[in-house]
Amino acid sequence: MKFNLNNIVRESVRKLQPYSSARDEYVSDGSEMIFLDANENPFDNGVNRYPDPYQRSLKSLLAEQKGVSESQILLGNGSDEVLDLIYRAFCEPNLDNIITLPPTYGMYNVLAGINSVENKEVLLTTDFQPNVNEILKVTDSNSKLLFICSPNNPTGNSFKKERIEKLLESFNGLVVIDEAYIDFSKDESWLSQLKTYPNLIVTQTLSKAYGLAGIRLGICYASEEIIAVLNKIKPPYNVNQLTQQRALQRVLNQDLVDQEVQQILDERDGLIKALDNLDFVKELYPTDANFVLAKVDDANKRYQQLLEKQVVVRNRSTQPLCENTLRFTVGTPLENKKLIAILKEMK
C-alpha cells in the first residue's frame, strides 16, 4: 500500500496558517533576558510566564528513552486532547468516517460525535480480537482513522501482532494504536514500527503506569509529517508549566516507575488467584493491563455489594460482549487485601 498523507489531511488544515505565539518567535537559550513580548505579569511567582509551547525539555527526554526524534512527538492535555486533534486534522465533518472495535475506550465514539464524524463499529471476536476481514469490508474511501486499543480497555488483553500488521498494511487511512496500558504488557510497543508504517500513530499516557492522572499528559508518536500537521492545529500553550515540570520529574525517575509497575503486576497475579477461587466469578479474561475483567453471576448485585463495603469497581455490563462483567483495577497491597477479604465474605 502506498500511503500519501496529503490525501487524508483536511483541505482547510492544509491551507491553515498556524497561530504564532510570542514563545514561538523567541525561544530562550537560557540567557538572562528581559521579557516584554508576551504581555505577561512581570512579577515572578514561578508560573507568571507562559510555558514552552513545544515542551522541549520533556520531549528531549522522551525521545531519548523511546528511540524516536523530538519531531515525532506531540504532547497534549491528556490523551483525549491528542485524539481530538487527530480527528480535527484528518476527518472532514459530515463526510468522513472512523472505525472502532467495541468493546473499547468510549471516548473514540464521543469524539466522533463531537466532530460530526460517522463511527463504524466492528465488534471484536468472542475472544476479544480484531475481526480483520469485517474491518476491511466496512472500510471505504472516506474511512480516515482506525482506532486500536491494545492492551484493550475494558477487556485487558493485547491484540495479536499479525492482525494489527494486516490492518496497517491494508487500511488506507491512519491506524491509531492506543497504548495507554503498554507499560504493564509483555508485548513490545508499536513505537518500533513507526519507520515501517507511515500511517501508524501510537498514543501513550502518563496517567496509568506513571501515576500522573491528575496532571493530564498524553503523548502522541508518529512520523514527522503527521506531527507537523497536528502542531499546526494544537492550542499554543496546551500543556501547562506545572504539568511539564511534574512530568519531567517523574520520567527522570524511571527506576521508581519500573518498581511500581512490577509491584502492580505482582499484586495483579494475587488478585487473579483470589478471584479464580470465588464461586460467583464465572470467567476471568486474560489481561496485559493494570486491571482484571471478571464475568460474574450478577454484576449489578455484586457491584452494589462492593459499594456498600466502600469499594468502587467498574460495572462494564453495558458494553458489547461484556454482559455481567466487573472490572477490578489493581490497588495497593493493603487495598487488594481488603478487597479480597470482602469478596470472600460475599454471598
C-alpha positions, 0 to 999 in steps of 0.5 A: 500500500502506498500511503500519501498523507496529503490525501487524508489531511483536511483541505482547510488544515492544509491551507491553515496558517498556524497561530504564532505565539510570542514563545514561538518567535523567541525561544530562550537559550537560557540567557538572562533576558528581559521579557516584554513580548508576551504581555505577561505579569512581570512579577515572578511567582514561578508560573507568571510566564507562559510555558514552552509551547513545544515542551522541549525539555520533556520531549528531549527526554522522551525521545531519548528513552523511546528511540524516536526524534523530538519531531515525532512527538506531540504532547497534549492535555491528556490523551483525549486532547491528542485524539481530538486533534487527530480527528480535527486534522484528518476527518472532514465533518459530515463526510468522513468516517472512523472505525472502532472495535467495541468493546473499547475506550468510549471516548473514540465514539464521543469524539466522533460525535463531537466532530460530526464524524460517522463511527463504524463499529466492528465488534471484536471476536468472542475472544476479544480480537480484531475481526480483520476481514469485517474491518476491511469490508466496512472500510471505504474511501472516506474511512480516515482513522482506525482506532486500536486499543491494545492492551484493550480497555475494558477487556485487558488483553493485547491484540495479536501482532499479525492482525494489527500488521494486516490492518496497517498494511491494508487500511488506507487511512491512519491506524491509531494504536492506543497504548495507554496500558503498554507499560504493564504488557509483555508485548513490545510497543508499536513505537518500533514500527513507526519507520515501517508504517507511515500511517501508524500513530501510537498514543501513550499516557502518563496517567496509568503506569506513571501515576500522573492522572491528575496532571493530564499528559498524553503523548502522541508518536508518529512520523514527522509529517503527521506531527507537523500537521497536528502542531499546526492545529494544537492550542499554543500553550496546551500543556501547562508549566506545572504539568511539564515540570511534574512530568519531567520529574517523574520520567527522570525517575524511571527506576521508581516507575519500573518498581511500581509497575512490577509491584502492580503486576505482582499484586495483579497475579494475587488478585487473579488467584483470589478471584479464580477461587470465588464461586460467583466469578464465572470467567476471568479474561486474560489481561496485559493491563493494570486491571482484571475483567471478571464475568460474574453471576450478577454484576449489578448485585455484586457491584452494589455489594462492593459499594456498600463495603466502600469499594468502587469497581467498574460495572462494564455490563453495558458494553458489547460482549461484556454482559455481567462483567466487573472490572477490578483495577489493581490497588495497593497491597493493603487495598487488594487485601481488603478487597479480597477479604470482602469478596470472600465474605460475599454471598 
